[in-house]
Every structure is written in structure tokens, then in C-alpha cells.
Amino acid sequence: MNEEQFKAIFELTGYRQQDFSVCLGCKICASVCTVNDLSPSVNPQDILLSLFLGHEVNSDHALVHYCTNCYRCTNACPWGIRIPEVIRALRESLALESTFERAFKGSLKIWGRVYEPYIFMKTGVFLLKEGYLKYMPKWTEYMSFHLPHGVRRLSSQGGPSDSKGRL
């Protein structure tokens, strides 16, 4: 990683190199990271420390490849460091693009919006080939927690109402 790539990372994230010195090393980010289910050695603090010290971050780092940008680490961080934005900037500077990102951009190019069946079809082969479908119960548990619970239905009169037809 050269000096230009470091500058690009900090420019894309809006951070300065010294901003990462506030990281306490508490590893709360690692404890809530969904990528940690794939590899227990995943620790976002490693990337922050490497960037702070000016060391190279390898493109084969598990977090660089598999970060889902869920922001759980940011929500848990006592300093609110936006680690997913750092990961996206790293990917950009290393010219890496995940299978999901390629599918997402392809969906936008074809339909002008996110078309979920297309994304699932494009990423499904990768998930099967790499053996990630064994994590599907964990992902569905996480997704069901984040789905809306009190969805309103449209009444027969055409206005919003609750499930009993009341406003």
C-alpha cells in the first residue's frame, strides 16, 4: 500500500490518521462483528491499528473481503468509529469488489433499482460454492430481528390502517 492509497483511504472516510489513536483496544467491535462467525480471528481493531501506524493492510484480510457493512461495530464502539466506511475505502483503494457489490451494481445498471431476486441469483452460486449457506440460520435470525414488526396494511377504502382496518 503506497502513500497515495493511504491518502485516498483517509480522504474517502473523512478521518485523519491520528483519529484512530482513540481506539481503546477493547475489542467490542470484534465481539459484535458478523464476520467473526466465519473466522474468530477477525478483529476490526487490527485494521485501525495498521492504518494508524501506517502499515500495509493485506487485501486477503477476512474483514476486507467479508464485511457486510452492518454498522454493528460502529454502534458498539465507545468512540463511534465508522469501521464499515474504513473497510469500503480500503476496498476502493485496493480495487477490490465483492460478489455482492458486483451484483448490486449490476442490478442498478439493468433495472435502475435493487432487484433482490437478481442479487440472490448472482450471489447464490458464490454462497453455495464457498460453503456459506451453513450460516443461513444465523443470518435469517439476524434479518428477522431487523424486519419491521408493526407493518400497516391498506384498508379496502384505500387509506392506511392497522390490521383491524382502523386508522
N, C-alpha and C positions, 0 to 999 in steps of 0.2 A: 504494500500500500504506500503510494507516494504522497508527497506533501499536498498535491492538488486534490487527491481523493479525501484526505483529512479535512481540507478546507471545504470541500463540497459537502461532506457529512455535516459539519457544523453549520454551514450556510443553510442546508435543507431543513435542519431541525430547529434552527433558531437558538441553539445552545452555543456556549463558548467552551473551550476545552476545560477551563478551570471550574465550570459549573458542575462537572462530575465529581469534584472533590468533596461535595456534601454527602455523597453516598456513604452511609454508615457501615456497610458490610453486614447488615442484619439478615440478609438473605430471605426476607419476607417475600420479595419478588419471585424467588425461586420456589418458594413453598406454594404459591398460588398459580404458578405457570402451568398452562395446559400441556405444553411441550415436555414438561417434566415427567408426564406419564409415559412418554416414549423413551426418554433417557434420563435417569435420575441425576446425571452429572450436569444437566443443563442449569446454568446459573447466569441470569442477565447481568449480574454484578461483574462477571468476568469481562464482558464486552465493555461495560462502562469504565472499568479499571484500565483495560488495554487502550481505550481511546484517551483517557486522562493522561496516561503515561506516554502516549504517542507510539505504542506498539502496534504491530500489524494484527488485524483480525482476519483469521482464515476464512475463506469462502466455504469451507466444509464444516464450519461450526453449526451444530444442530439448530441452534436458535435462529441463525441467519436463514436456514432452509425452511424451518417448520413453524416459525412464529405465526400465530393466527390473528395477530393484531386485535386481541380481545380486550386489551387495556386492563385486565385484572391486576397485572403487576403495577400499573400506574395508580390504580385505586388503592392498592395495599401499601404503596411506598410512602413512608413518612414525609418525604420531600416532594412527592408527586412528579417524579422524573418520568417523562413520557417515553418509555423504553420502546414501544412499538414504532414510534416515529424515528428513533435512532436506528432500529432494525431496517425500516424501509429505506432510510438514507444510505445505510450500508449496502443494501441490495442494489440500490441505484448506482452507487459508486463502484461496486464490483461487477456491474452489468449482469446481475442475476435476476431471474424472473421465475416465480414458482408456477407450477401447473395451474393452480387456482387463478393466479393473476393473468396468465395467458388466456384461460377460459373466460374470465371476467371481461377482459378487453375484447375478446372475440365476440362475446355476446353483445357488448355495446356497439361494436362495429357492424354486426349483422342486423340487429333489431333496434338499436338506439336505446336500449334499456337492458337491465339484467333479466335474463330469461333462465330461471332456475333449472328446468329440465336440461337445457343445453349445457349448463355448467356442471350438473351432475354427470351427464354423459361424458363430457370431456375429462373430468377428474376421476370418474368411477374406475376407469381402466388403471390409472395410476394407483388408486387406493387398493384395488384388488392385487395388482402386481407387486406392490411394496408390502402387502400384508397389514394394512392399516384398518381393514374392516373389523378386526377383532376389538378395536377401540370404539366401535359404533355404539354399544350400550352406554359407555361413559359420555360420548358426545350427545346422544339423544337425551340423557339425563340433564346435561348442561343446557341443551337447547330448550327443553321443556320448562326449565326454570325461567328462561328469558322470554317465553312466549306470553302474549297478553292474556290476562286471566278474565277480565270482565269485558269481553267484546260485545258491543252493542249491535243489535240487528235492526234492519229496516222494517218498519211495520208495513202492513198492507196499504196504508194511506200514502206511503212514500216518504215519511219522515223518520228521523231517528227515534228509536225507542229501546227499552230494555227487553229482555227475553219474554216478558209478560205483556208486551205491547204498550207499556206506559212510557211516558216521556220522562 
